[in-house]
Amino acid sequence: MTKPVFYLTRQAARILRDIHAHSTKQWNKRTADRYINEIYAVMNKIAATPALGKLRKSRSMPFSMVPAGKHFIVYDCIDKGVVILTLLHQRRDIERIISEMGPFFVAEIDAIKKN
């Protein structure tokens, strides 16, 4: 049995670094590490059970999302696993951001599928 896998877009990787830096500055490194570990645990759950998130298929770009702490993990399923498109704070306008980032996400997903 193969291990479930997730891929991060460049934006998702950058946001994870930003979340960690902000959390370290706001609280401390230990708290930041714990929060990032919680997010990674949810991403691993998503990889193991892609249907975990609610599919938003009537949106500008279909995507699934799952809460993780004060953020939502936005992802899409591919044959090789799941692609973590982005992480958004729960207070953000998710639909607008996904709509604006749609072409970027499609290009990243296509590149991951080819490799």
N, C-alpha and C positions, 0 to 999 in steps of 0.2 A: 504494500500500500504506500502510495507516495504521500509525502508530507504536504499539507495544504500550504499554498504560497500566496503572498500578496506582493504587488509591485507598487512603488511610490512614484508619482509623477514628480518632476522637479519642483513644482509648486508645493506639493505635499511635504517633500523633504525640507524645503525652506521654511514652511510654516511650523513644522515640528521643531526646528532649530530656534525659530522666533518664540514659540511658546515656552521652550526651555529657558531661553535667555530672559524673557519677561518674568517668568515664575521665579527664577533665581534672583533677579533684581527686586521683585516685589516681596518675596518671602525669603527663601534661602535655597541652596543647591540641593539639600536633602529633600525638601518639599518638591522642588522642580523635578528631580529624578523620579520620585514616587509618582507624580502626575504623568510624566512621559511613559513610565512603565505601565500605568493603568491604560493609557491610550494604546500602547503596543499590544497589551493583552486583548483589548477589544478588536484590534486589527487582526490578531491571530484567530479570534473567534469568528470573525467575518470570513477569513480565508477557509476555515474549517466548515462553516455553514453559511454560504453566500446568501441564502434566502432569509437570513437573520434580519436584514434591514427591510424597511418599507420601500417598495418600488414606487417611484414617483414617475409613472410613465406618461402622464398627461402634461408634463412640464415641457419647457422649451427644448430640453435635452433629457431623455430618460436617465434616471440615476436612482440609486438606493442610498439610504442613509441610516446611521445608527448613532445614538447618543453615546458620548464618552466623556464623562466629567461634565464640564461646562461647554463642550464642543460637540459638533456633529461630524462624524466621519462620512464623507460623501464618496461613493465608490461605484464601479461598474464591473460586471462579470465578463471574463473572457475564458476561452477554452483552457488556458494554462493556470487560471486562478482568478484573483480579483485585482483590480487596479484601484488604488486609493487615489482619487482625483484631487481631493483637497480636504482640509479640516477647517471648519468655520465655527466661530463662537455662536452660541445659540441666539444671541441678540442680533445677528447680522441678517440682512435681506438675502436669504439663500437663493431664492429664485432669480433675482437680478444678477447675482454673482455668477451662478451657473450659466445663465443665458449669455453673459458677456464672455465667459471663459470657454464656452462650448467648442469653438474651433480649435483652441489650444488643447483641450482634453481629447478631442477626436484624433488630432495629430499624435499626441503622446500614446494613446491606446494603440493606434496603428503601428507605431514604432516598436512598442512592446510585443505586439503580435508577430511582427516580422523577425524578431530576435529569438 
